[in-house]
Amino acid sequence: MDIRDIFDIELTSFSTFILLASSLFMALAVSAIHKGNLKSTRWMLFGTIVFGAIFLACQVYEFTHFVHAPGNELTLSSYRGQPHVFGSTFYVLTGTHGTHVAIGVFWLIGWLAYSFTGKMSSVHAIDVEICGLYWHFVDVVWILIFPVVYLMEYAF
Amino acid sequence: MSGHSEDPVKEESERFFTFFNLSMLLVAITGIEIVIIYVRSFEGSTIFTVLAVCSVIKFIGVMTWFMHLRWDKILNTILFLMGLVIAAFTFFAVIYMADDTPVVEKFVISQIGKKWESEKVYKVGDYIENNNTFYIAKADHKSGQNFSVKTKNFQAWKKVQGIPHELIWKVSTGNLIEINSLKPENPFFHQYHPSKTDNIEGSKISLLAENVVAEDFRIKVRSEASWVEGLNQ
């Protein structure tokens, strides 16, 4: 089997860029709340949410494309109609990461909504920062998954 | 948590450029990763090394600045890295525990192409030797009385450059078999991805410059955790 037949490196590279950019937004959101700049915090949180959502959309598109790729169908238990372990490994690994991104997006939406209640201030900097640490960790995990799962296929 | 000094506002303003520059660096490194994949002229080991180094740099960048461990107590960094070490240890433990070391049960190299014989049925792909020159059959046919340019049957043969050899191997397990020559006269290289996990047998015909035996070649079998080399006759 050659899994490179179904990988779309352009799409995955784009979603990697999006996730890296979302980490910048997150870092700036933490920075803004520390400075007590609520307006900037909102925009940065919004940017992180949008980029996180784009990443998830890319993953949903990718999974759908893989499952229905004509002649190259990759399901949880098979590849090209033959039993194969790669599908379960791939979907569980990247799917678990995607689930964590989704959790992060909902967490950020919570903070964005809270920022409109009028109760948010620099007192909550530590809370937003914890959310940021979670987001960066999800980013760090993708930094490892991207070369190991996608790019390393081209090395051997 | 992020180790702020007495003026967090000033400090955060200074960090803005750090975050932005780091972000640009991460994108640039990702670009390098993509380019090295697209430029298909690098060897697997080179690609692996570059990707590993790029990932480590990106990992350290995000961990140090975005997760601001740089400005935190050293204990936080130690705790963070401890998790990484445990994860790495678990990964390698699982890989090695589940791995079967391959055994090269058979590796034989033999010259093929017997002397041409008259009145014999030859099939497409058969090799023969005549006057120290090797030929391959282009079509199924029955040989005549003479092997000569003037005969009709001669058209059924094509001259080959080199000495045809058959390489036969059998290994117990493994997911990649690599065979390469130790002699510069025979720059042969072959990679084979077995589709089964046991009783892996294969063969390949190759035209070589000189007569060889298995000692002139190296067979390497890769499992998940190791490379095994064999030179069995």
Chai-1 contact restraints between the chains, C-beta under 6 A:
chainA,res_idxA,chainB,res_idxB,connection_type,confidence,min_distance_angstrom,max_distance_angstrom,comment,restraint_id
A,S13,B,I34,contact,1.0,0.0,6.0,A-B,restraint_1
A,T16,B,T30,contact,1.0,0.0,6.0,A-B,restraint_2
A,F17,B,V27,contact,1.0,0.0,6.0,A-B,restraint_3
A,L20,B,L26,contact,1.0,0.0,6.0,A-B,restraint_4
A,S23,B,F66,contact,1.0,0.0,6.0,A-B,restraint_5
A,L24,B,F19,contact,1.0,0.0,6.0,A-B,restraint_6
A,L24,B,S23,contact,1.0,0.0,6.0,A-B,restraint_7
A,A27,B,F19,contact,1.0,0.0,6.0,A-B,restraint_8
A,A27,B,F66,contact,1.0,0.0,6.0,A-B,restraint_9
A,S31,B,E12,contact,1.0,0.0,6.0,A-B,restraint_10
A,S31,B,R15,contact,1.0,0.0,6.0,A-B,restraint_11
A,H34,B,P8,contact,1.0,0.0,6.0,A-B,restraint_12
A,H34,B,E12,contact,1.0,0.0,6.0,A-B,restraint_13
A,K35,B,V9,contact,1.0,0.0,6.0,A-B,restraint_14
A,K35,B,E12,contact,1.0,0.0,6.0,A-B,restraint_15
A,I126,B,M1,contact,1.0,0.0,6.0,A-B,restraint_16
A,E129,B,M1,contact,1.0,0.0,6.0,A-B,restraint_17
A,L133,B,M67,contact,1.0,0.0,6.0,A-B,restraint_18
A,H136,B,V62,contact,1.0,0.0,6.0,A-B,restraint_19
A,H136,B,F66,contact,1.0,0.0,6.0,A-B,restraint_20
A,H136,B,M67,contact,1.0,0.0,6.0,A-B,restraint_21
A,D139,B,V62,contact,1.0,0.0,6.0,A-B,restraint_22
A,V140,B,F59,contact,1.0,0.0,6.0,A-B,restraint_23
A,V140,B,V62,contact,1.0,0.0,6.0,A-B,restraint_24
A,I143,B,S55,contact,1.0,0.0,6.0,A-B,restraint_25
A,I143,B,K58,contact,1.0,0.0,6.0,A-B,restraint_26
A,I143,B,F59,contact,1.0,0.0,6.0,A-B,restraint_27
A,L144,B,S55,contact,1.0,0.0,6.0,A-B,restraint_28
A,P147,B,L51,contact,1.0,0.0,6.0,A-B,restraint_29
A,P147,B,S55,contact,1.0,0.0,6.0,A-B,restraint_30
A,L151,B,E33,contact,1.0,0.0,6.0,A-B,restraint_31
A,L151,B,I37,contact,1.0,0.0,6.0,A-B,restraint_32
A,L151,B,L51,contact,1.0,0.0,6.0,A-B,restraint_33
A,Y154,B,I37,contact,1.0,0.0,6.0,A-B,restraint_34
A,A155,B,G44,contact,1.0,0.0,6.0,A-B,restraint_35
A,A155,B,I47,contact,1.0,0.0,6.0,A-B,restraint_36
A,A155,B,F48,contact,1.0,0.0,6.0,A-B,restraint_37
A,F156,B,G44,contact,1.0,0.0,6.0,A-B,restraint_38
